[in-house]
Amino acid sequence: MNESQIVLNQYFSAKLKRSSSLHDVTEISRQREIFLDHYGPEQLTKMSGPELLRQLPYNATNDQPMDYWLEFKNDDEFNCRFFGSILGGSAAKYGTWQEKKTGTWRTCCVARPLT
């Protein structure tokens, strides 16, 4: 962490009365590249329909699909909090997901008023 980040972090802590910190831009860039290596446009265009269902939504055959990365993943490879975690709520926010207990695929559509 460089000196300006340290000073800004101290300022945020003093003024906001809570722990807040600026993260290392190099680390965030590294993690972004890892995410893009897994789920970037180039990778997604190479996947077939069944492969997309294994790699993107919450499902019974992959314990770390893209939805997992964005909601829960927190390790040296990727920290979802750096990128606006989608933690909380139900699986319905994914649009499509597979129930682990039954293997049944589910979908949830939000009705939107016609304008």
Order of alpha helices (4+ residues) and beta strands (2+ residues): alpha-alpha-alpha-alpha-alpha-beta-beta
